[in-house]
Amino acid sequence: HAGVSVENSSPLPPQGSLSCSQYHLAKLTFEDTSQLSIPESSKQMDNQDAKKLAAMFPGLETSIIGHVLQANQNSFDKALDELLTMQSDPLAASRVNPARKAAPQSSQHAGVSVEDNRHIQNLGNIFGQDLSVSVIATVFRQEQGDLQKTVDTLINIQQDQDAIAQIRQLNREQQQKYEQQMQAEREKQIKERERAIALQVEEQRRRLETLVKIKEEELARREQERAERERLSKEIADAEKRKQAEEAGRLAKEAAEAQRLKQVAELAKVAEAERLSQLAQVEQAAAARRAALEAAEQAARAQKLAEETAEAERRRRQAEQDQMAKKLMELDERLKEHQKELADKDEEIKKNQDILKQREEENERLRKEAEICTLAVQYSQKQKEIILVYSLTKQKPNKSDWVGFFKVGDTNKQYLKFIATNGANMGHEAFETPKVPGLYEFRFFLAGSYEDVARSDAIFIGPQLEMVAELLPQGKIRLNWILKSGELGSSDWVGFYRKDKSNKSYISSHYLGTKSSQGSIEIDAPRRPDDYEFRFLPYACGYQHICTSNVIVVPNTDVLKVEEIRSAADNSLQSLRLRWDIHSVDVSSWDWVALYQEGAANNCYESYKYVDVKSGSLLVEAPRIPGRYQLRYHSKSQRRSRHVCASSTFEVEDRDIVTAKFEGGYIKVEWRVYSVDVSPSDWVGIYRVGETNNKSYVDYKYVDPRLGFLLFDRPDANTYEARFFSATKPKYEALKASSPVSIP
């Protein structure tokens, strides 16, 4: 007011009584910080000054700190001054970031409560045109929150610019003092940083010197090692040259010595050959003499030994023969008893079979006599009509008797059509065929029950096809089909089968469709030779076919050739060379070729051998036992009981020879057997000509494979023959017999 001094117009505090925060509040107010250009979102505070400010003012948001630091051009001191002011004045912070509301009571400083802030805001609304909010807040705190005194004081200084200037002057002095303190603190920190940097530089310099020293030592060591390697390489090369020179000299000496020894050896060899030739002539003469003497002695010893052995063997065989004859008699008795028992059992089985047959005939007769009703069905596919004729034969009719029309497989309650007999013992009924294809039948029921007493034959209602299949020369099979009657369904199909397979084991399947009444199907012919056919299976019939095509025969083009390799000396069969040309299966190293006697089953092979896929041929040893044989090719991809192809039959000649002659009072038997290996277990028996029982021999002896002959004592006057028995054959099965020999 006019004429009122600053001291008397308002109860201002004495000089120096304003705090630093009050000073900065006034500063923010008068400098109009609301005009600062603050971005909408602050950058991330990744520098040291921003982190320090955030740690010093945990009550302020980091976005406000970022705005203040950016507004002061990243000046740490200026930002610190403004943040100190904001810490005591939330309204100043709201001006820096208008979107930020006043902090809750827990973040207030300098004892300013939420209620005091509300009073300050109300006072600002009243005196906002003349006084700033910072001045109002300062007066409010000086009056200790007394609202009436604050209003009086603000009215007094509202137009007093001197009082306001005094407040500003006091704040500037305190700011200068604070800046001096902060400048001293910064200089102290800078000196400490310089000392730390100097220490780090010194440490890095020492480390660098140490590394340079180590590098120089390493280079010197490597240079020393390189020189040492060069010296050693030179020494090794010199030593290698000296060694090669010495080795060359030694080899030259050894070559000369070897040449000399070779000449000496050749001379010695010639001399030794001459000496050996002379000795051989002498030894040959002596050997011939000794051989003659030894042969004579050996023949005498062999004859004596043979006689002794034959006698001992004869006695042993006689004892065994007596014992075996006794056992045979016992076995014959048992066999007769068993045969009698078997005959009795066969008679009993025959009687039982006759009784069973009579019972079956009786049951059939009774069934026919007990037949209650007969059902006859006539189906006209052209007229699409079914005619049923029923007749009761052994039952009195009832008004509740009825006939049902069913789909095959449905229960007795799932009838499609009900036909009442009205008590008639016979009648007929005609009605249209159902539209759904399938197998149907009629069933007769008595007195309204659901237990049928008679059923008709099943009839198929649906499309009928005529199918003709042919084998084309290009390895294809074509099926031509024509729809004779009915309509095809979208799921009706034709299957291609091996003739002996069930309807579920199809090779390929083909849907016919509903757009055409005829068509053709062409498929690749199977590789396996066999009989094949097409079958028509309507969808409504499941896996039950309605008709089949003609049978297509896929021929066997597989070939197994046999080349006989015979001996040049006697034209005997030695081995067999096989070559094959297989198309029906893929040839693999697991395929095999087996040797069979003619007519033998596939599991009764004589020998087998795996094929050689790369060479395409196989060499097999020829069988030794006489007979007719065949080779068969088996594939790993097929069952063992089935062969892919077979060769033509070939014959192995009988080359075994047994001779018997009477001379010197003995029967001498000789043999040459090729079909089996001769062993000491083989034996020769002397039989009267015409004897059919090989157990009734006159005499027998075991053979000596080394001699090749046997001597038998003279038997009684008669005609005899020798029979050779092998241990590889059944006991009393003769391998070969000699020609007859007569004993006078």
Protein Blocks (a to p, Z undefined) as FASTA:
>chain_A
ZZiafklmpccddehkacfklmmmmmmmmnopmlpccdfbdcddfbfklmmmmmmmmmbc
fklmmmmmmmnoopaklmmmmmmmmmmmmklmmmmmmmbccddfklgghhiafklmmmmm
mmmmmmmmmpcfklmmmmmmmnnopaklmmmmmmmmmmmmklmmmmmmmmmmmmmmmmmm
mmmmmmmmmmmmmmmmmmmmmmmmmmmmmmmmmmmmmmmmmmmmmmmmmmmmmmmmmmmm
mmmmmmmmmmmmmmmmmmmmmmmmmmmmmmmmmmmmmmmmmmmmmmmmmmmmmmmmmmmm
mmmmmmmmmmmmmmmmmmmmmmmmmmmmmmmmmmmmmmmmmmmmmmmmmmmmmmmmmmmm
mmmmmmmmmpmbdcdddddfklopacdddddfkbccdfkbccddddehiafklcfbdcde
klpabdcddddddfbgcdddddddeehiabdfbdcddddedddddddddddfkopacddd
ddfbdcddfkbccddddfkbcfklcfbdcdebjmbcbdcddddddfbgcddddddddfkl
ojacfbdcdddddddfbdcdddddddfklopafbdcdddddfkbccdfkbccddddehia
fklcfbdcdddfknopacddddfbgcddddddddfkbcfkbcfbdcdddddddfbdcddd
deehiacdddddfkbccdfkbccddddehiablklcfbdcdddfknopacdddddddddd
dddddfkbcfklcfbdcdddddZZ
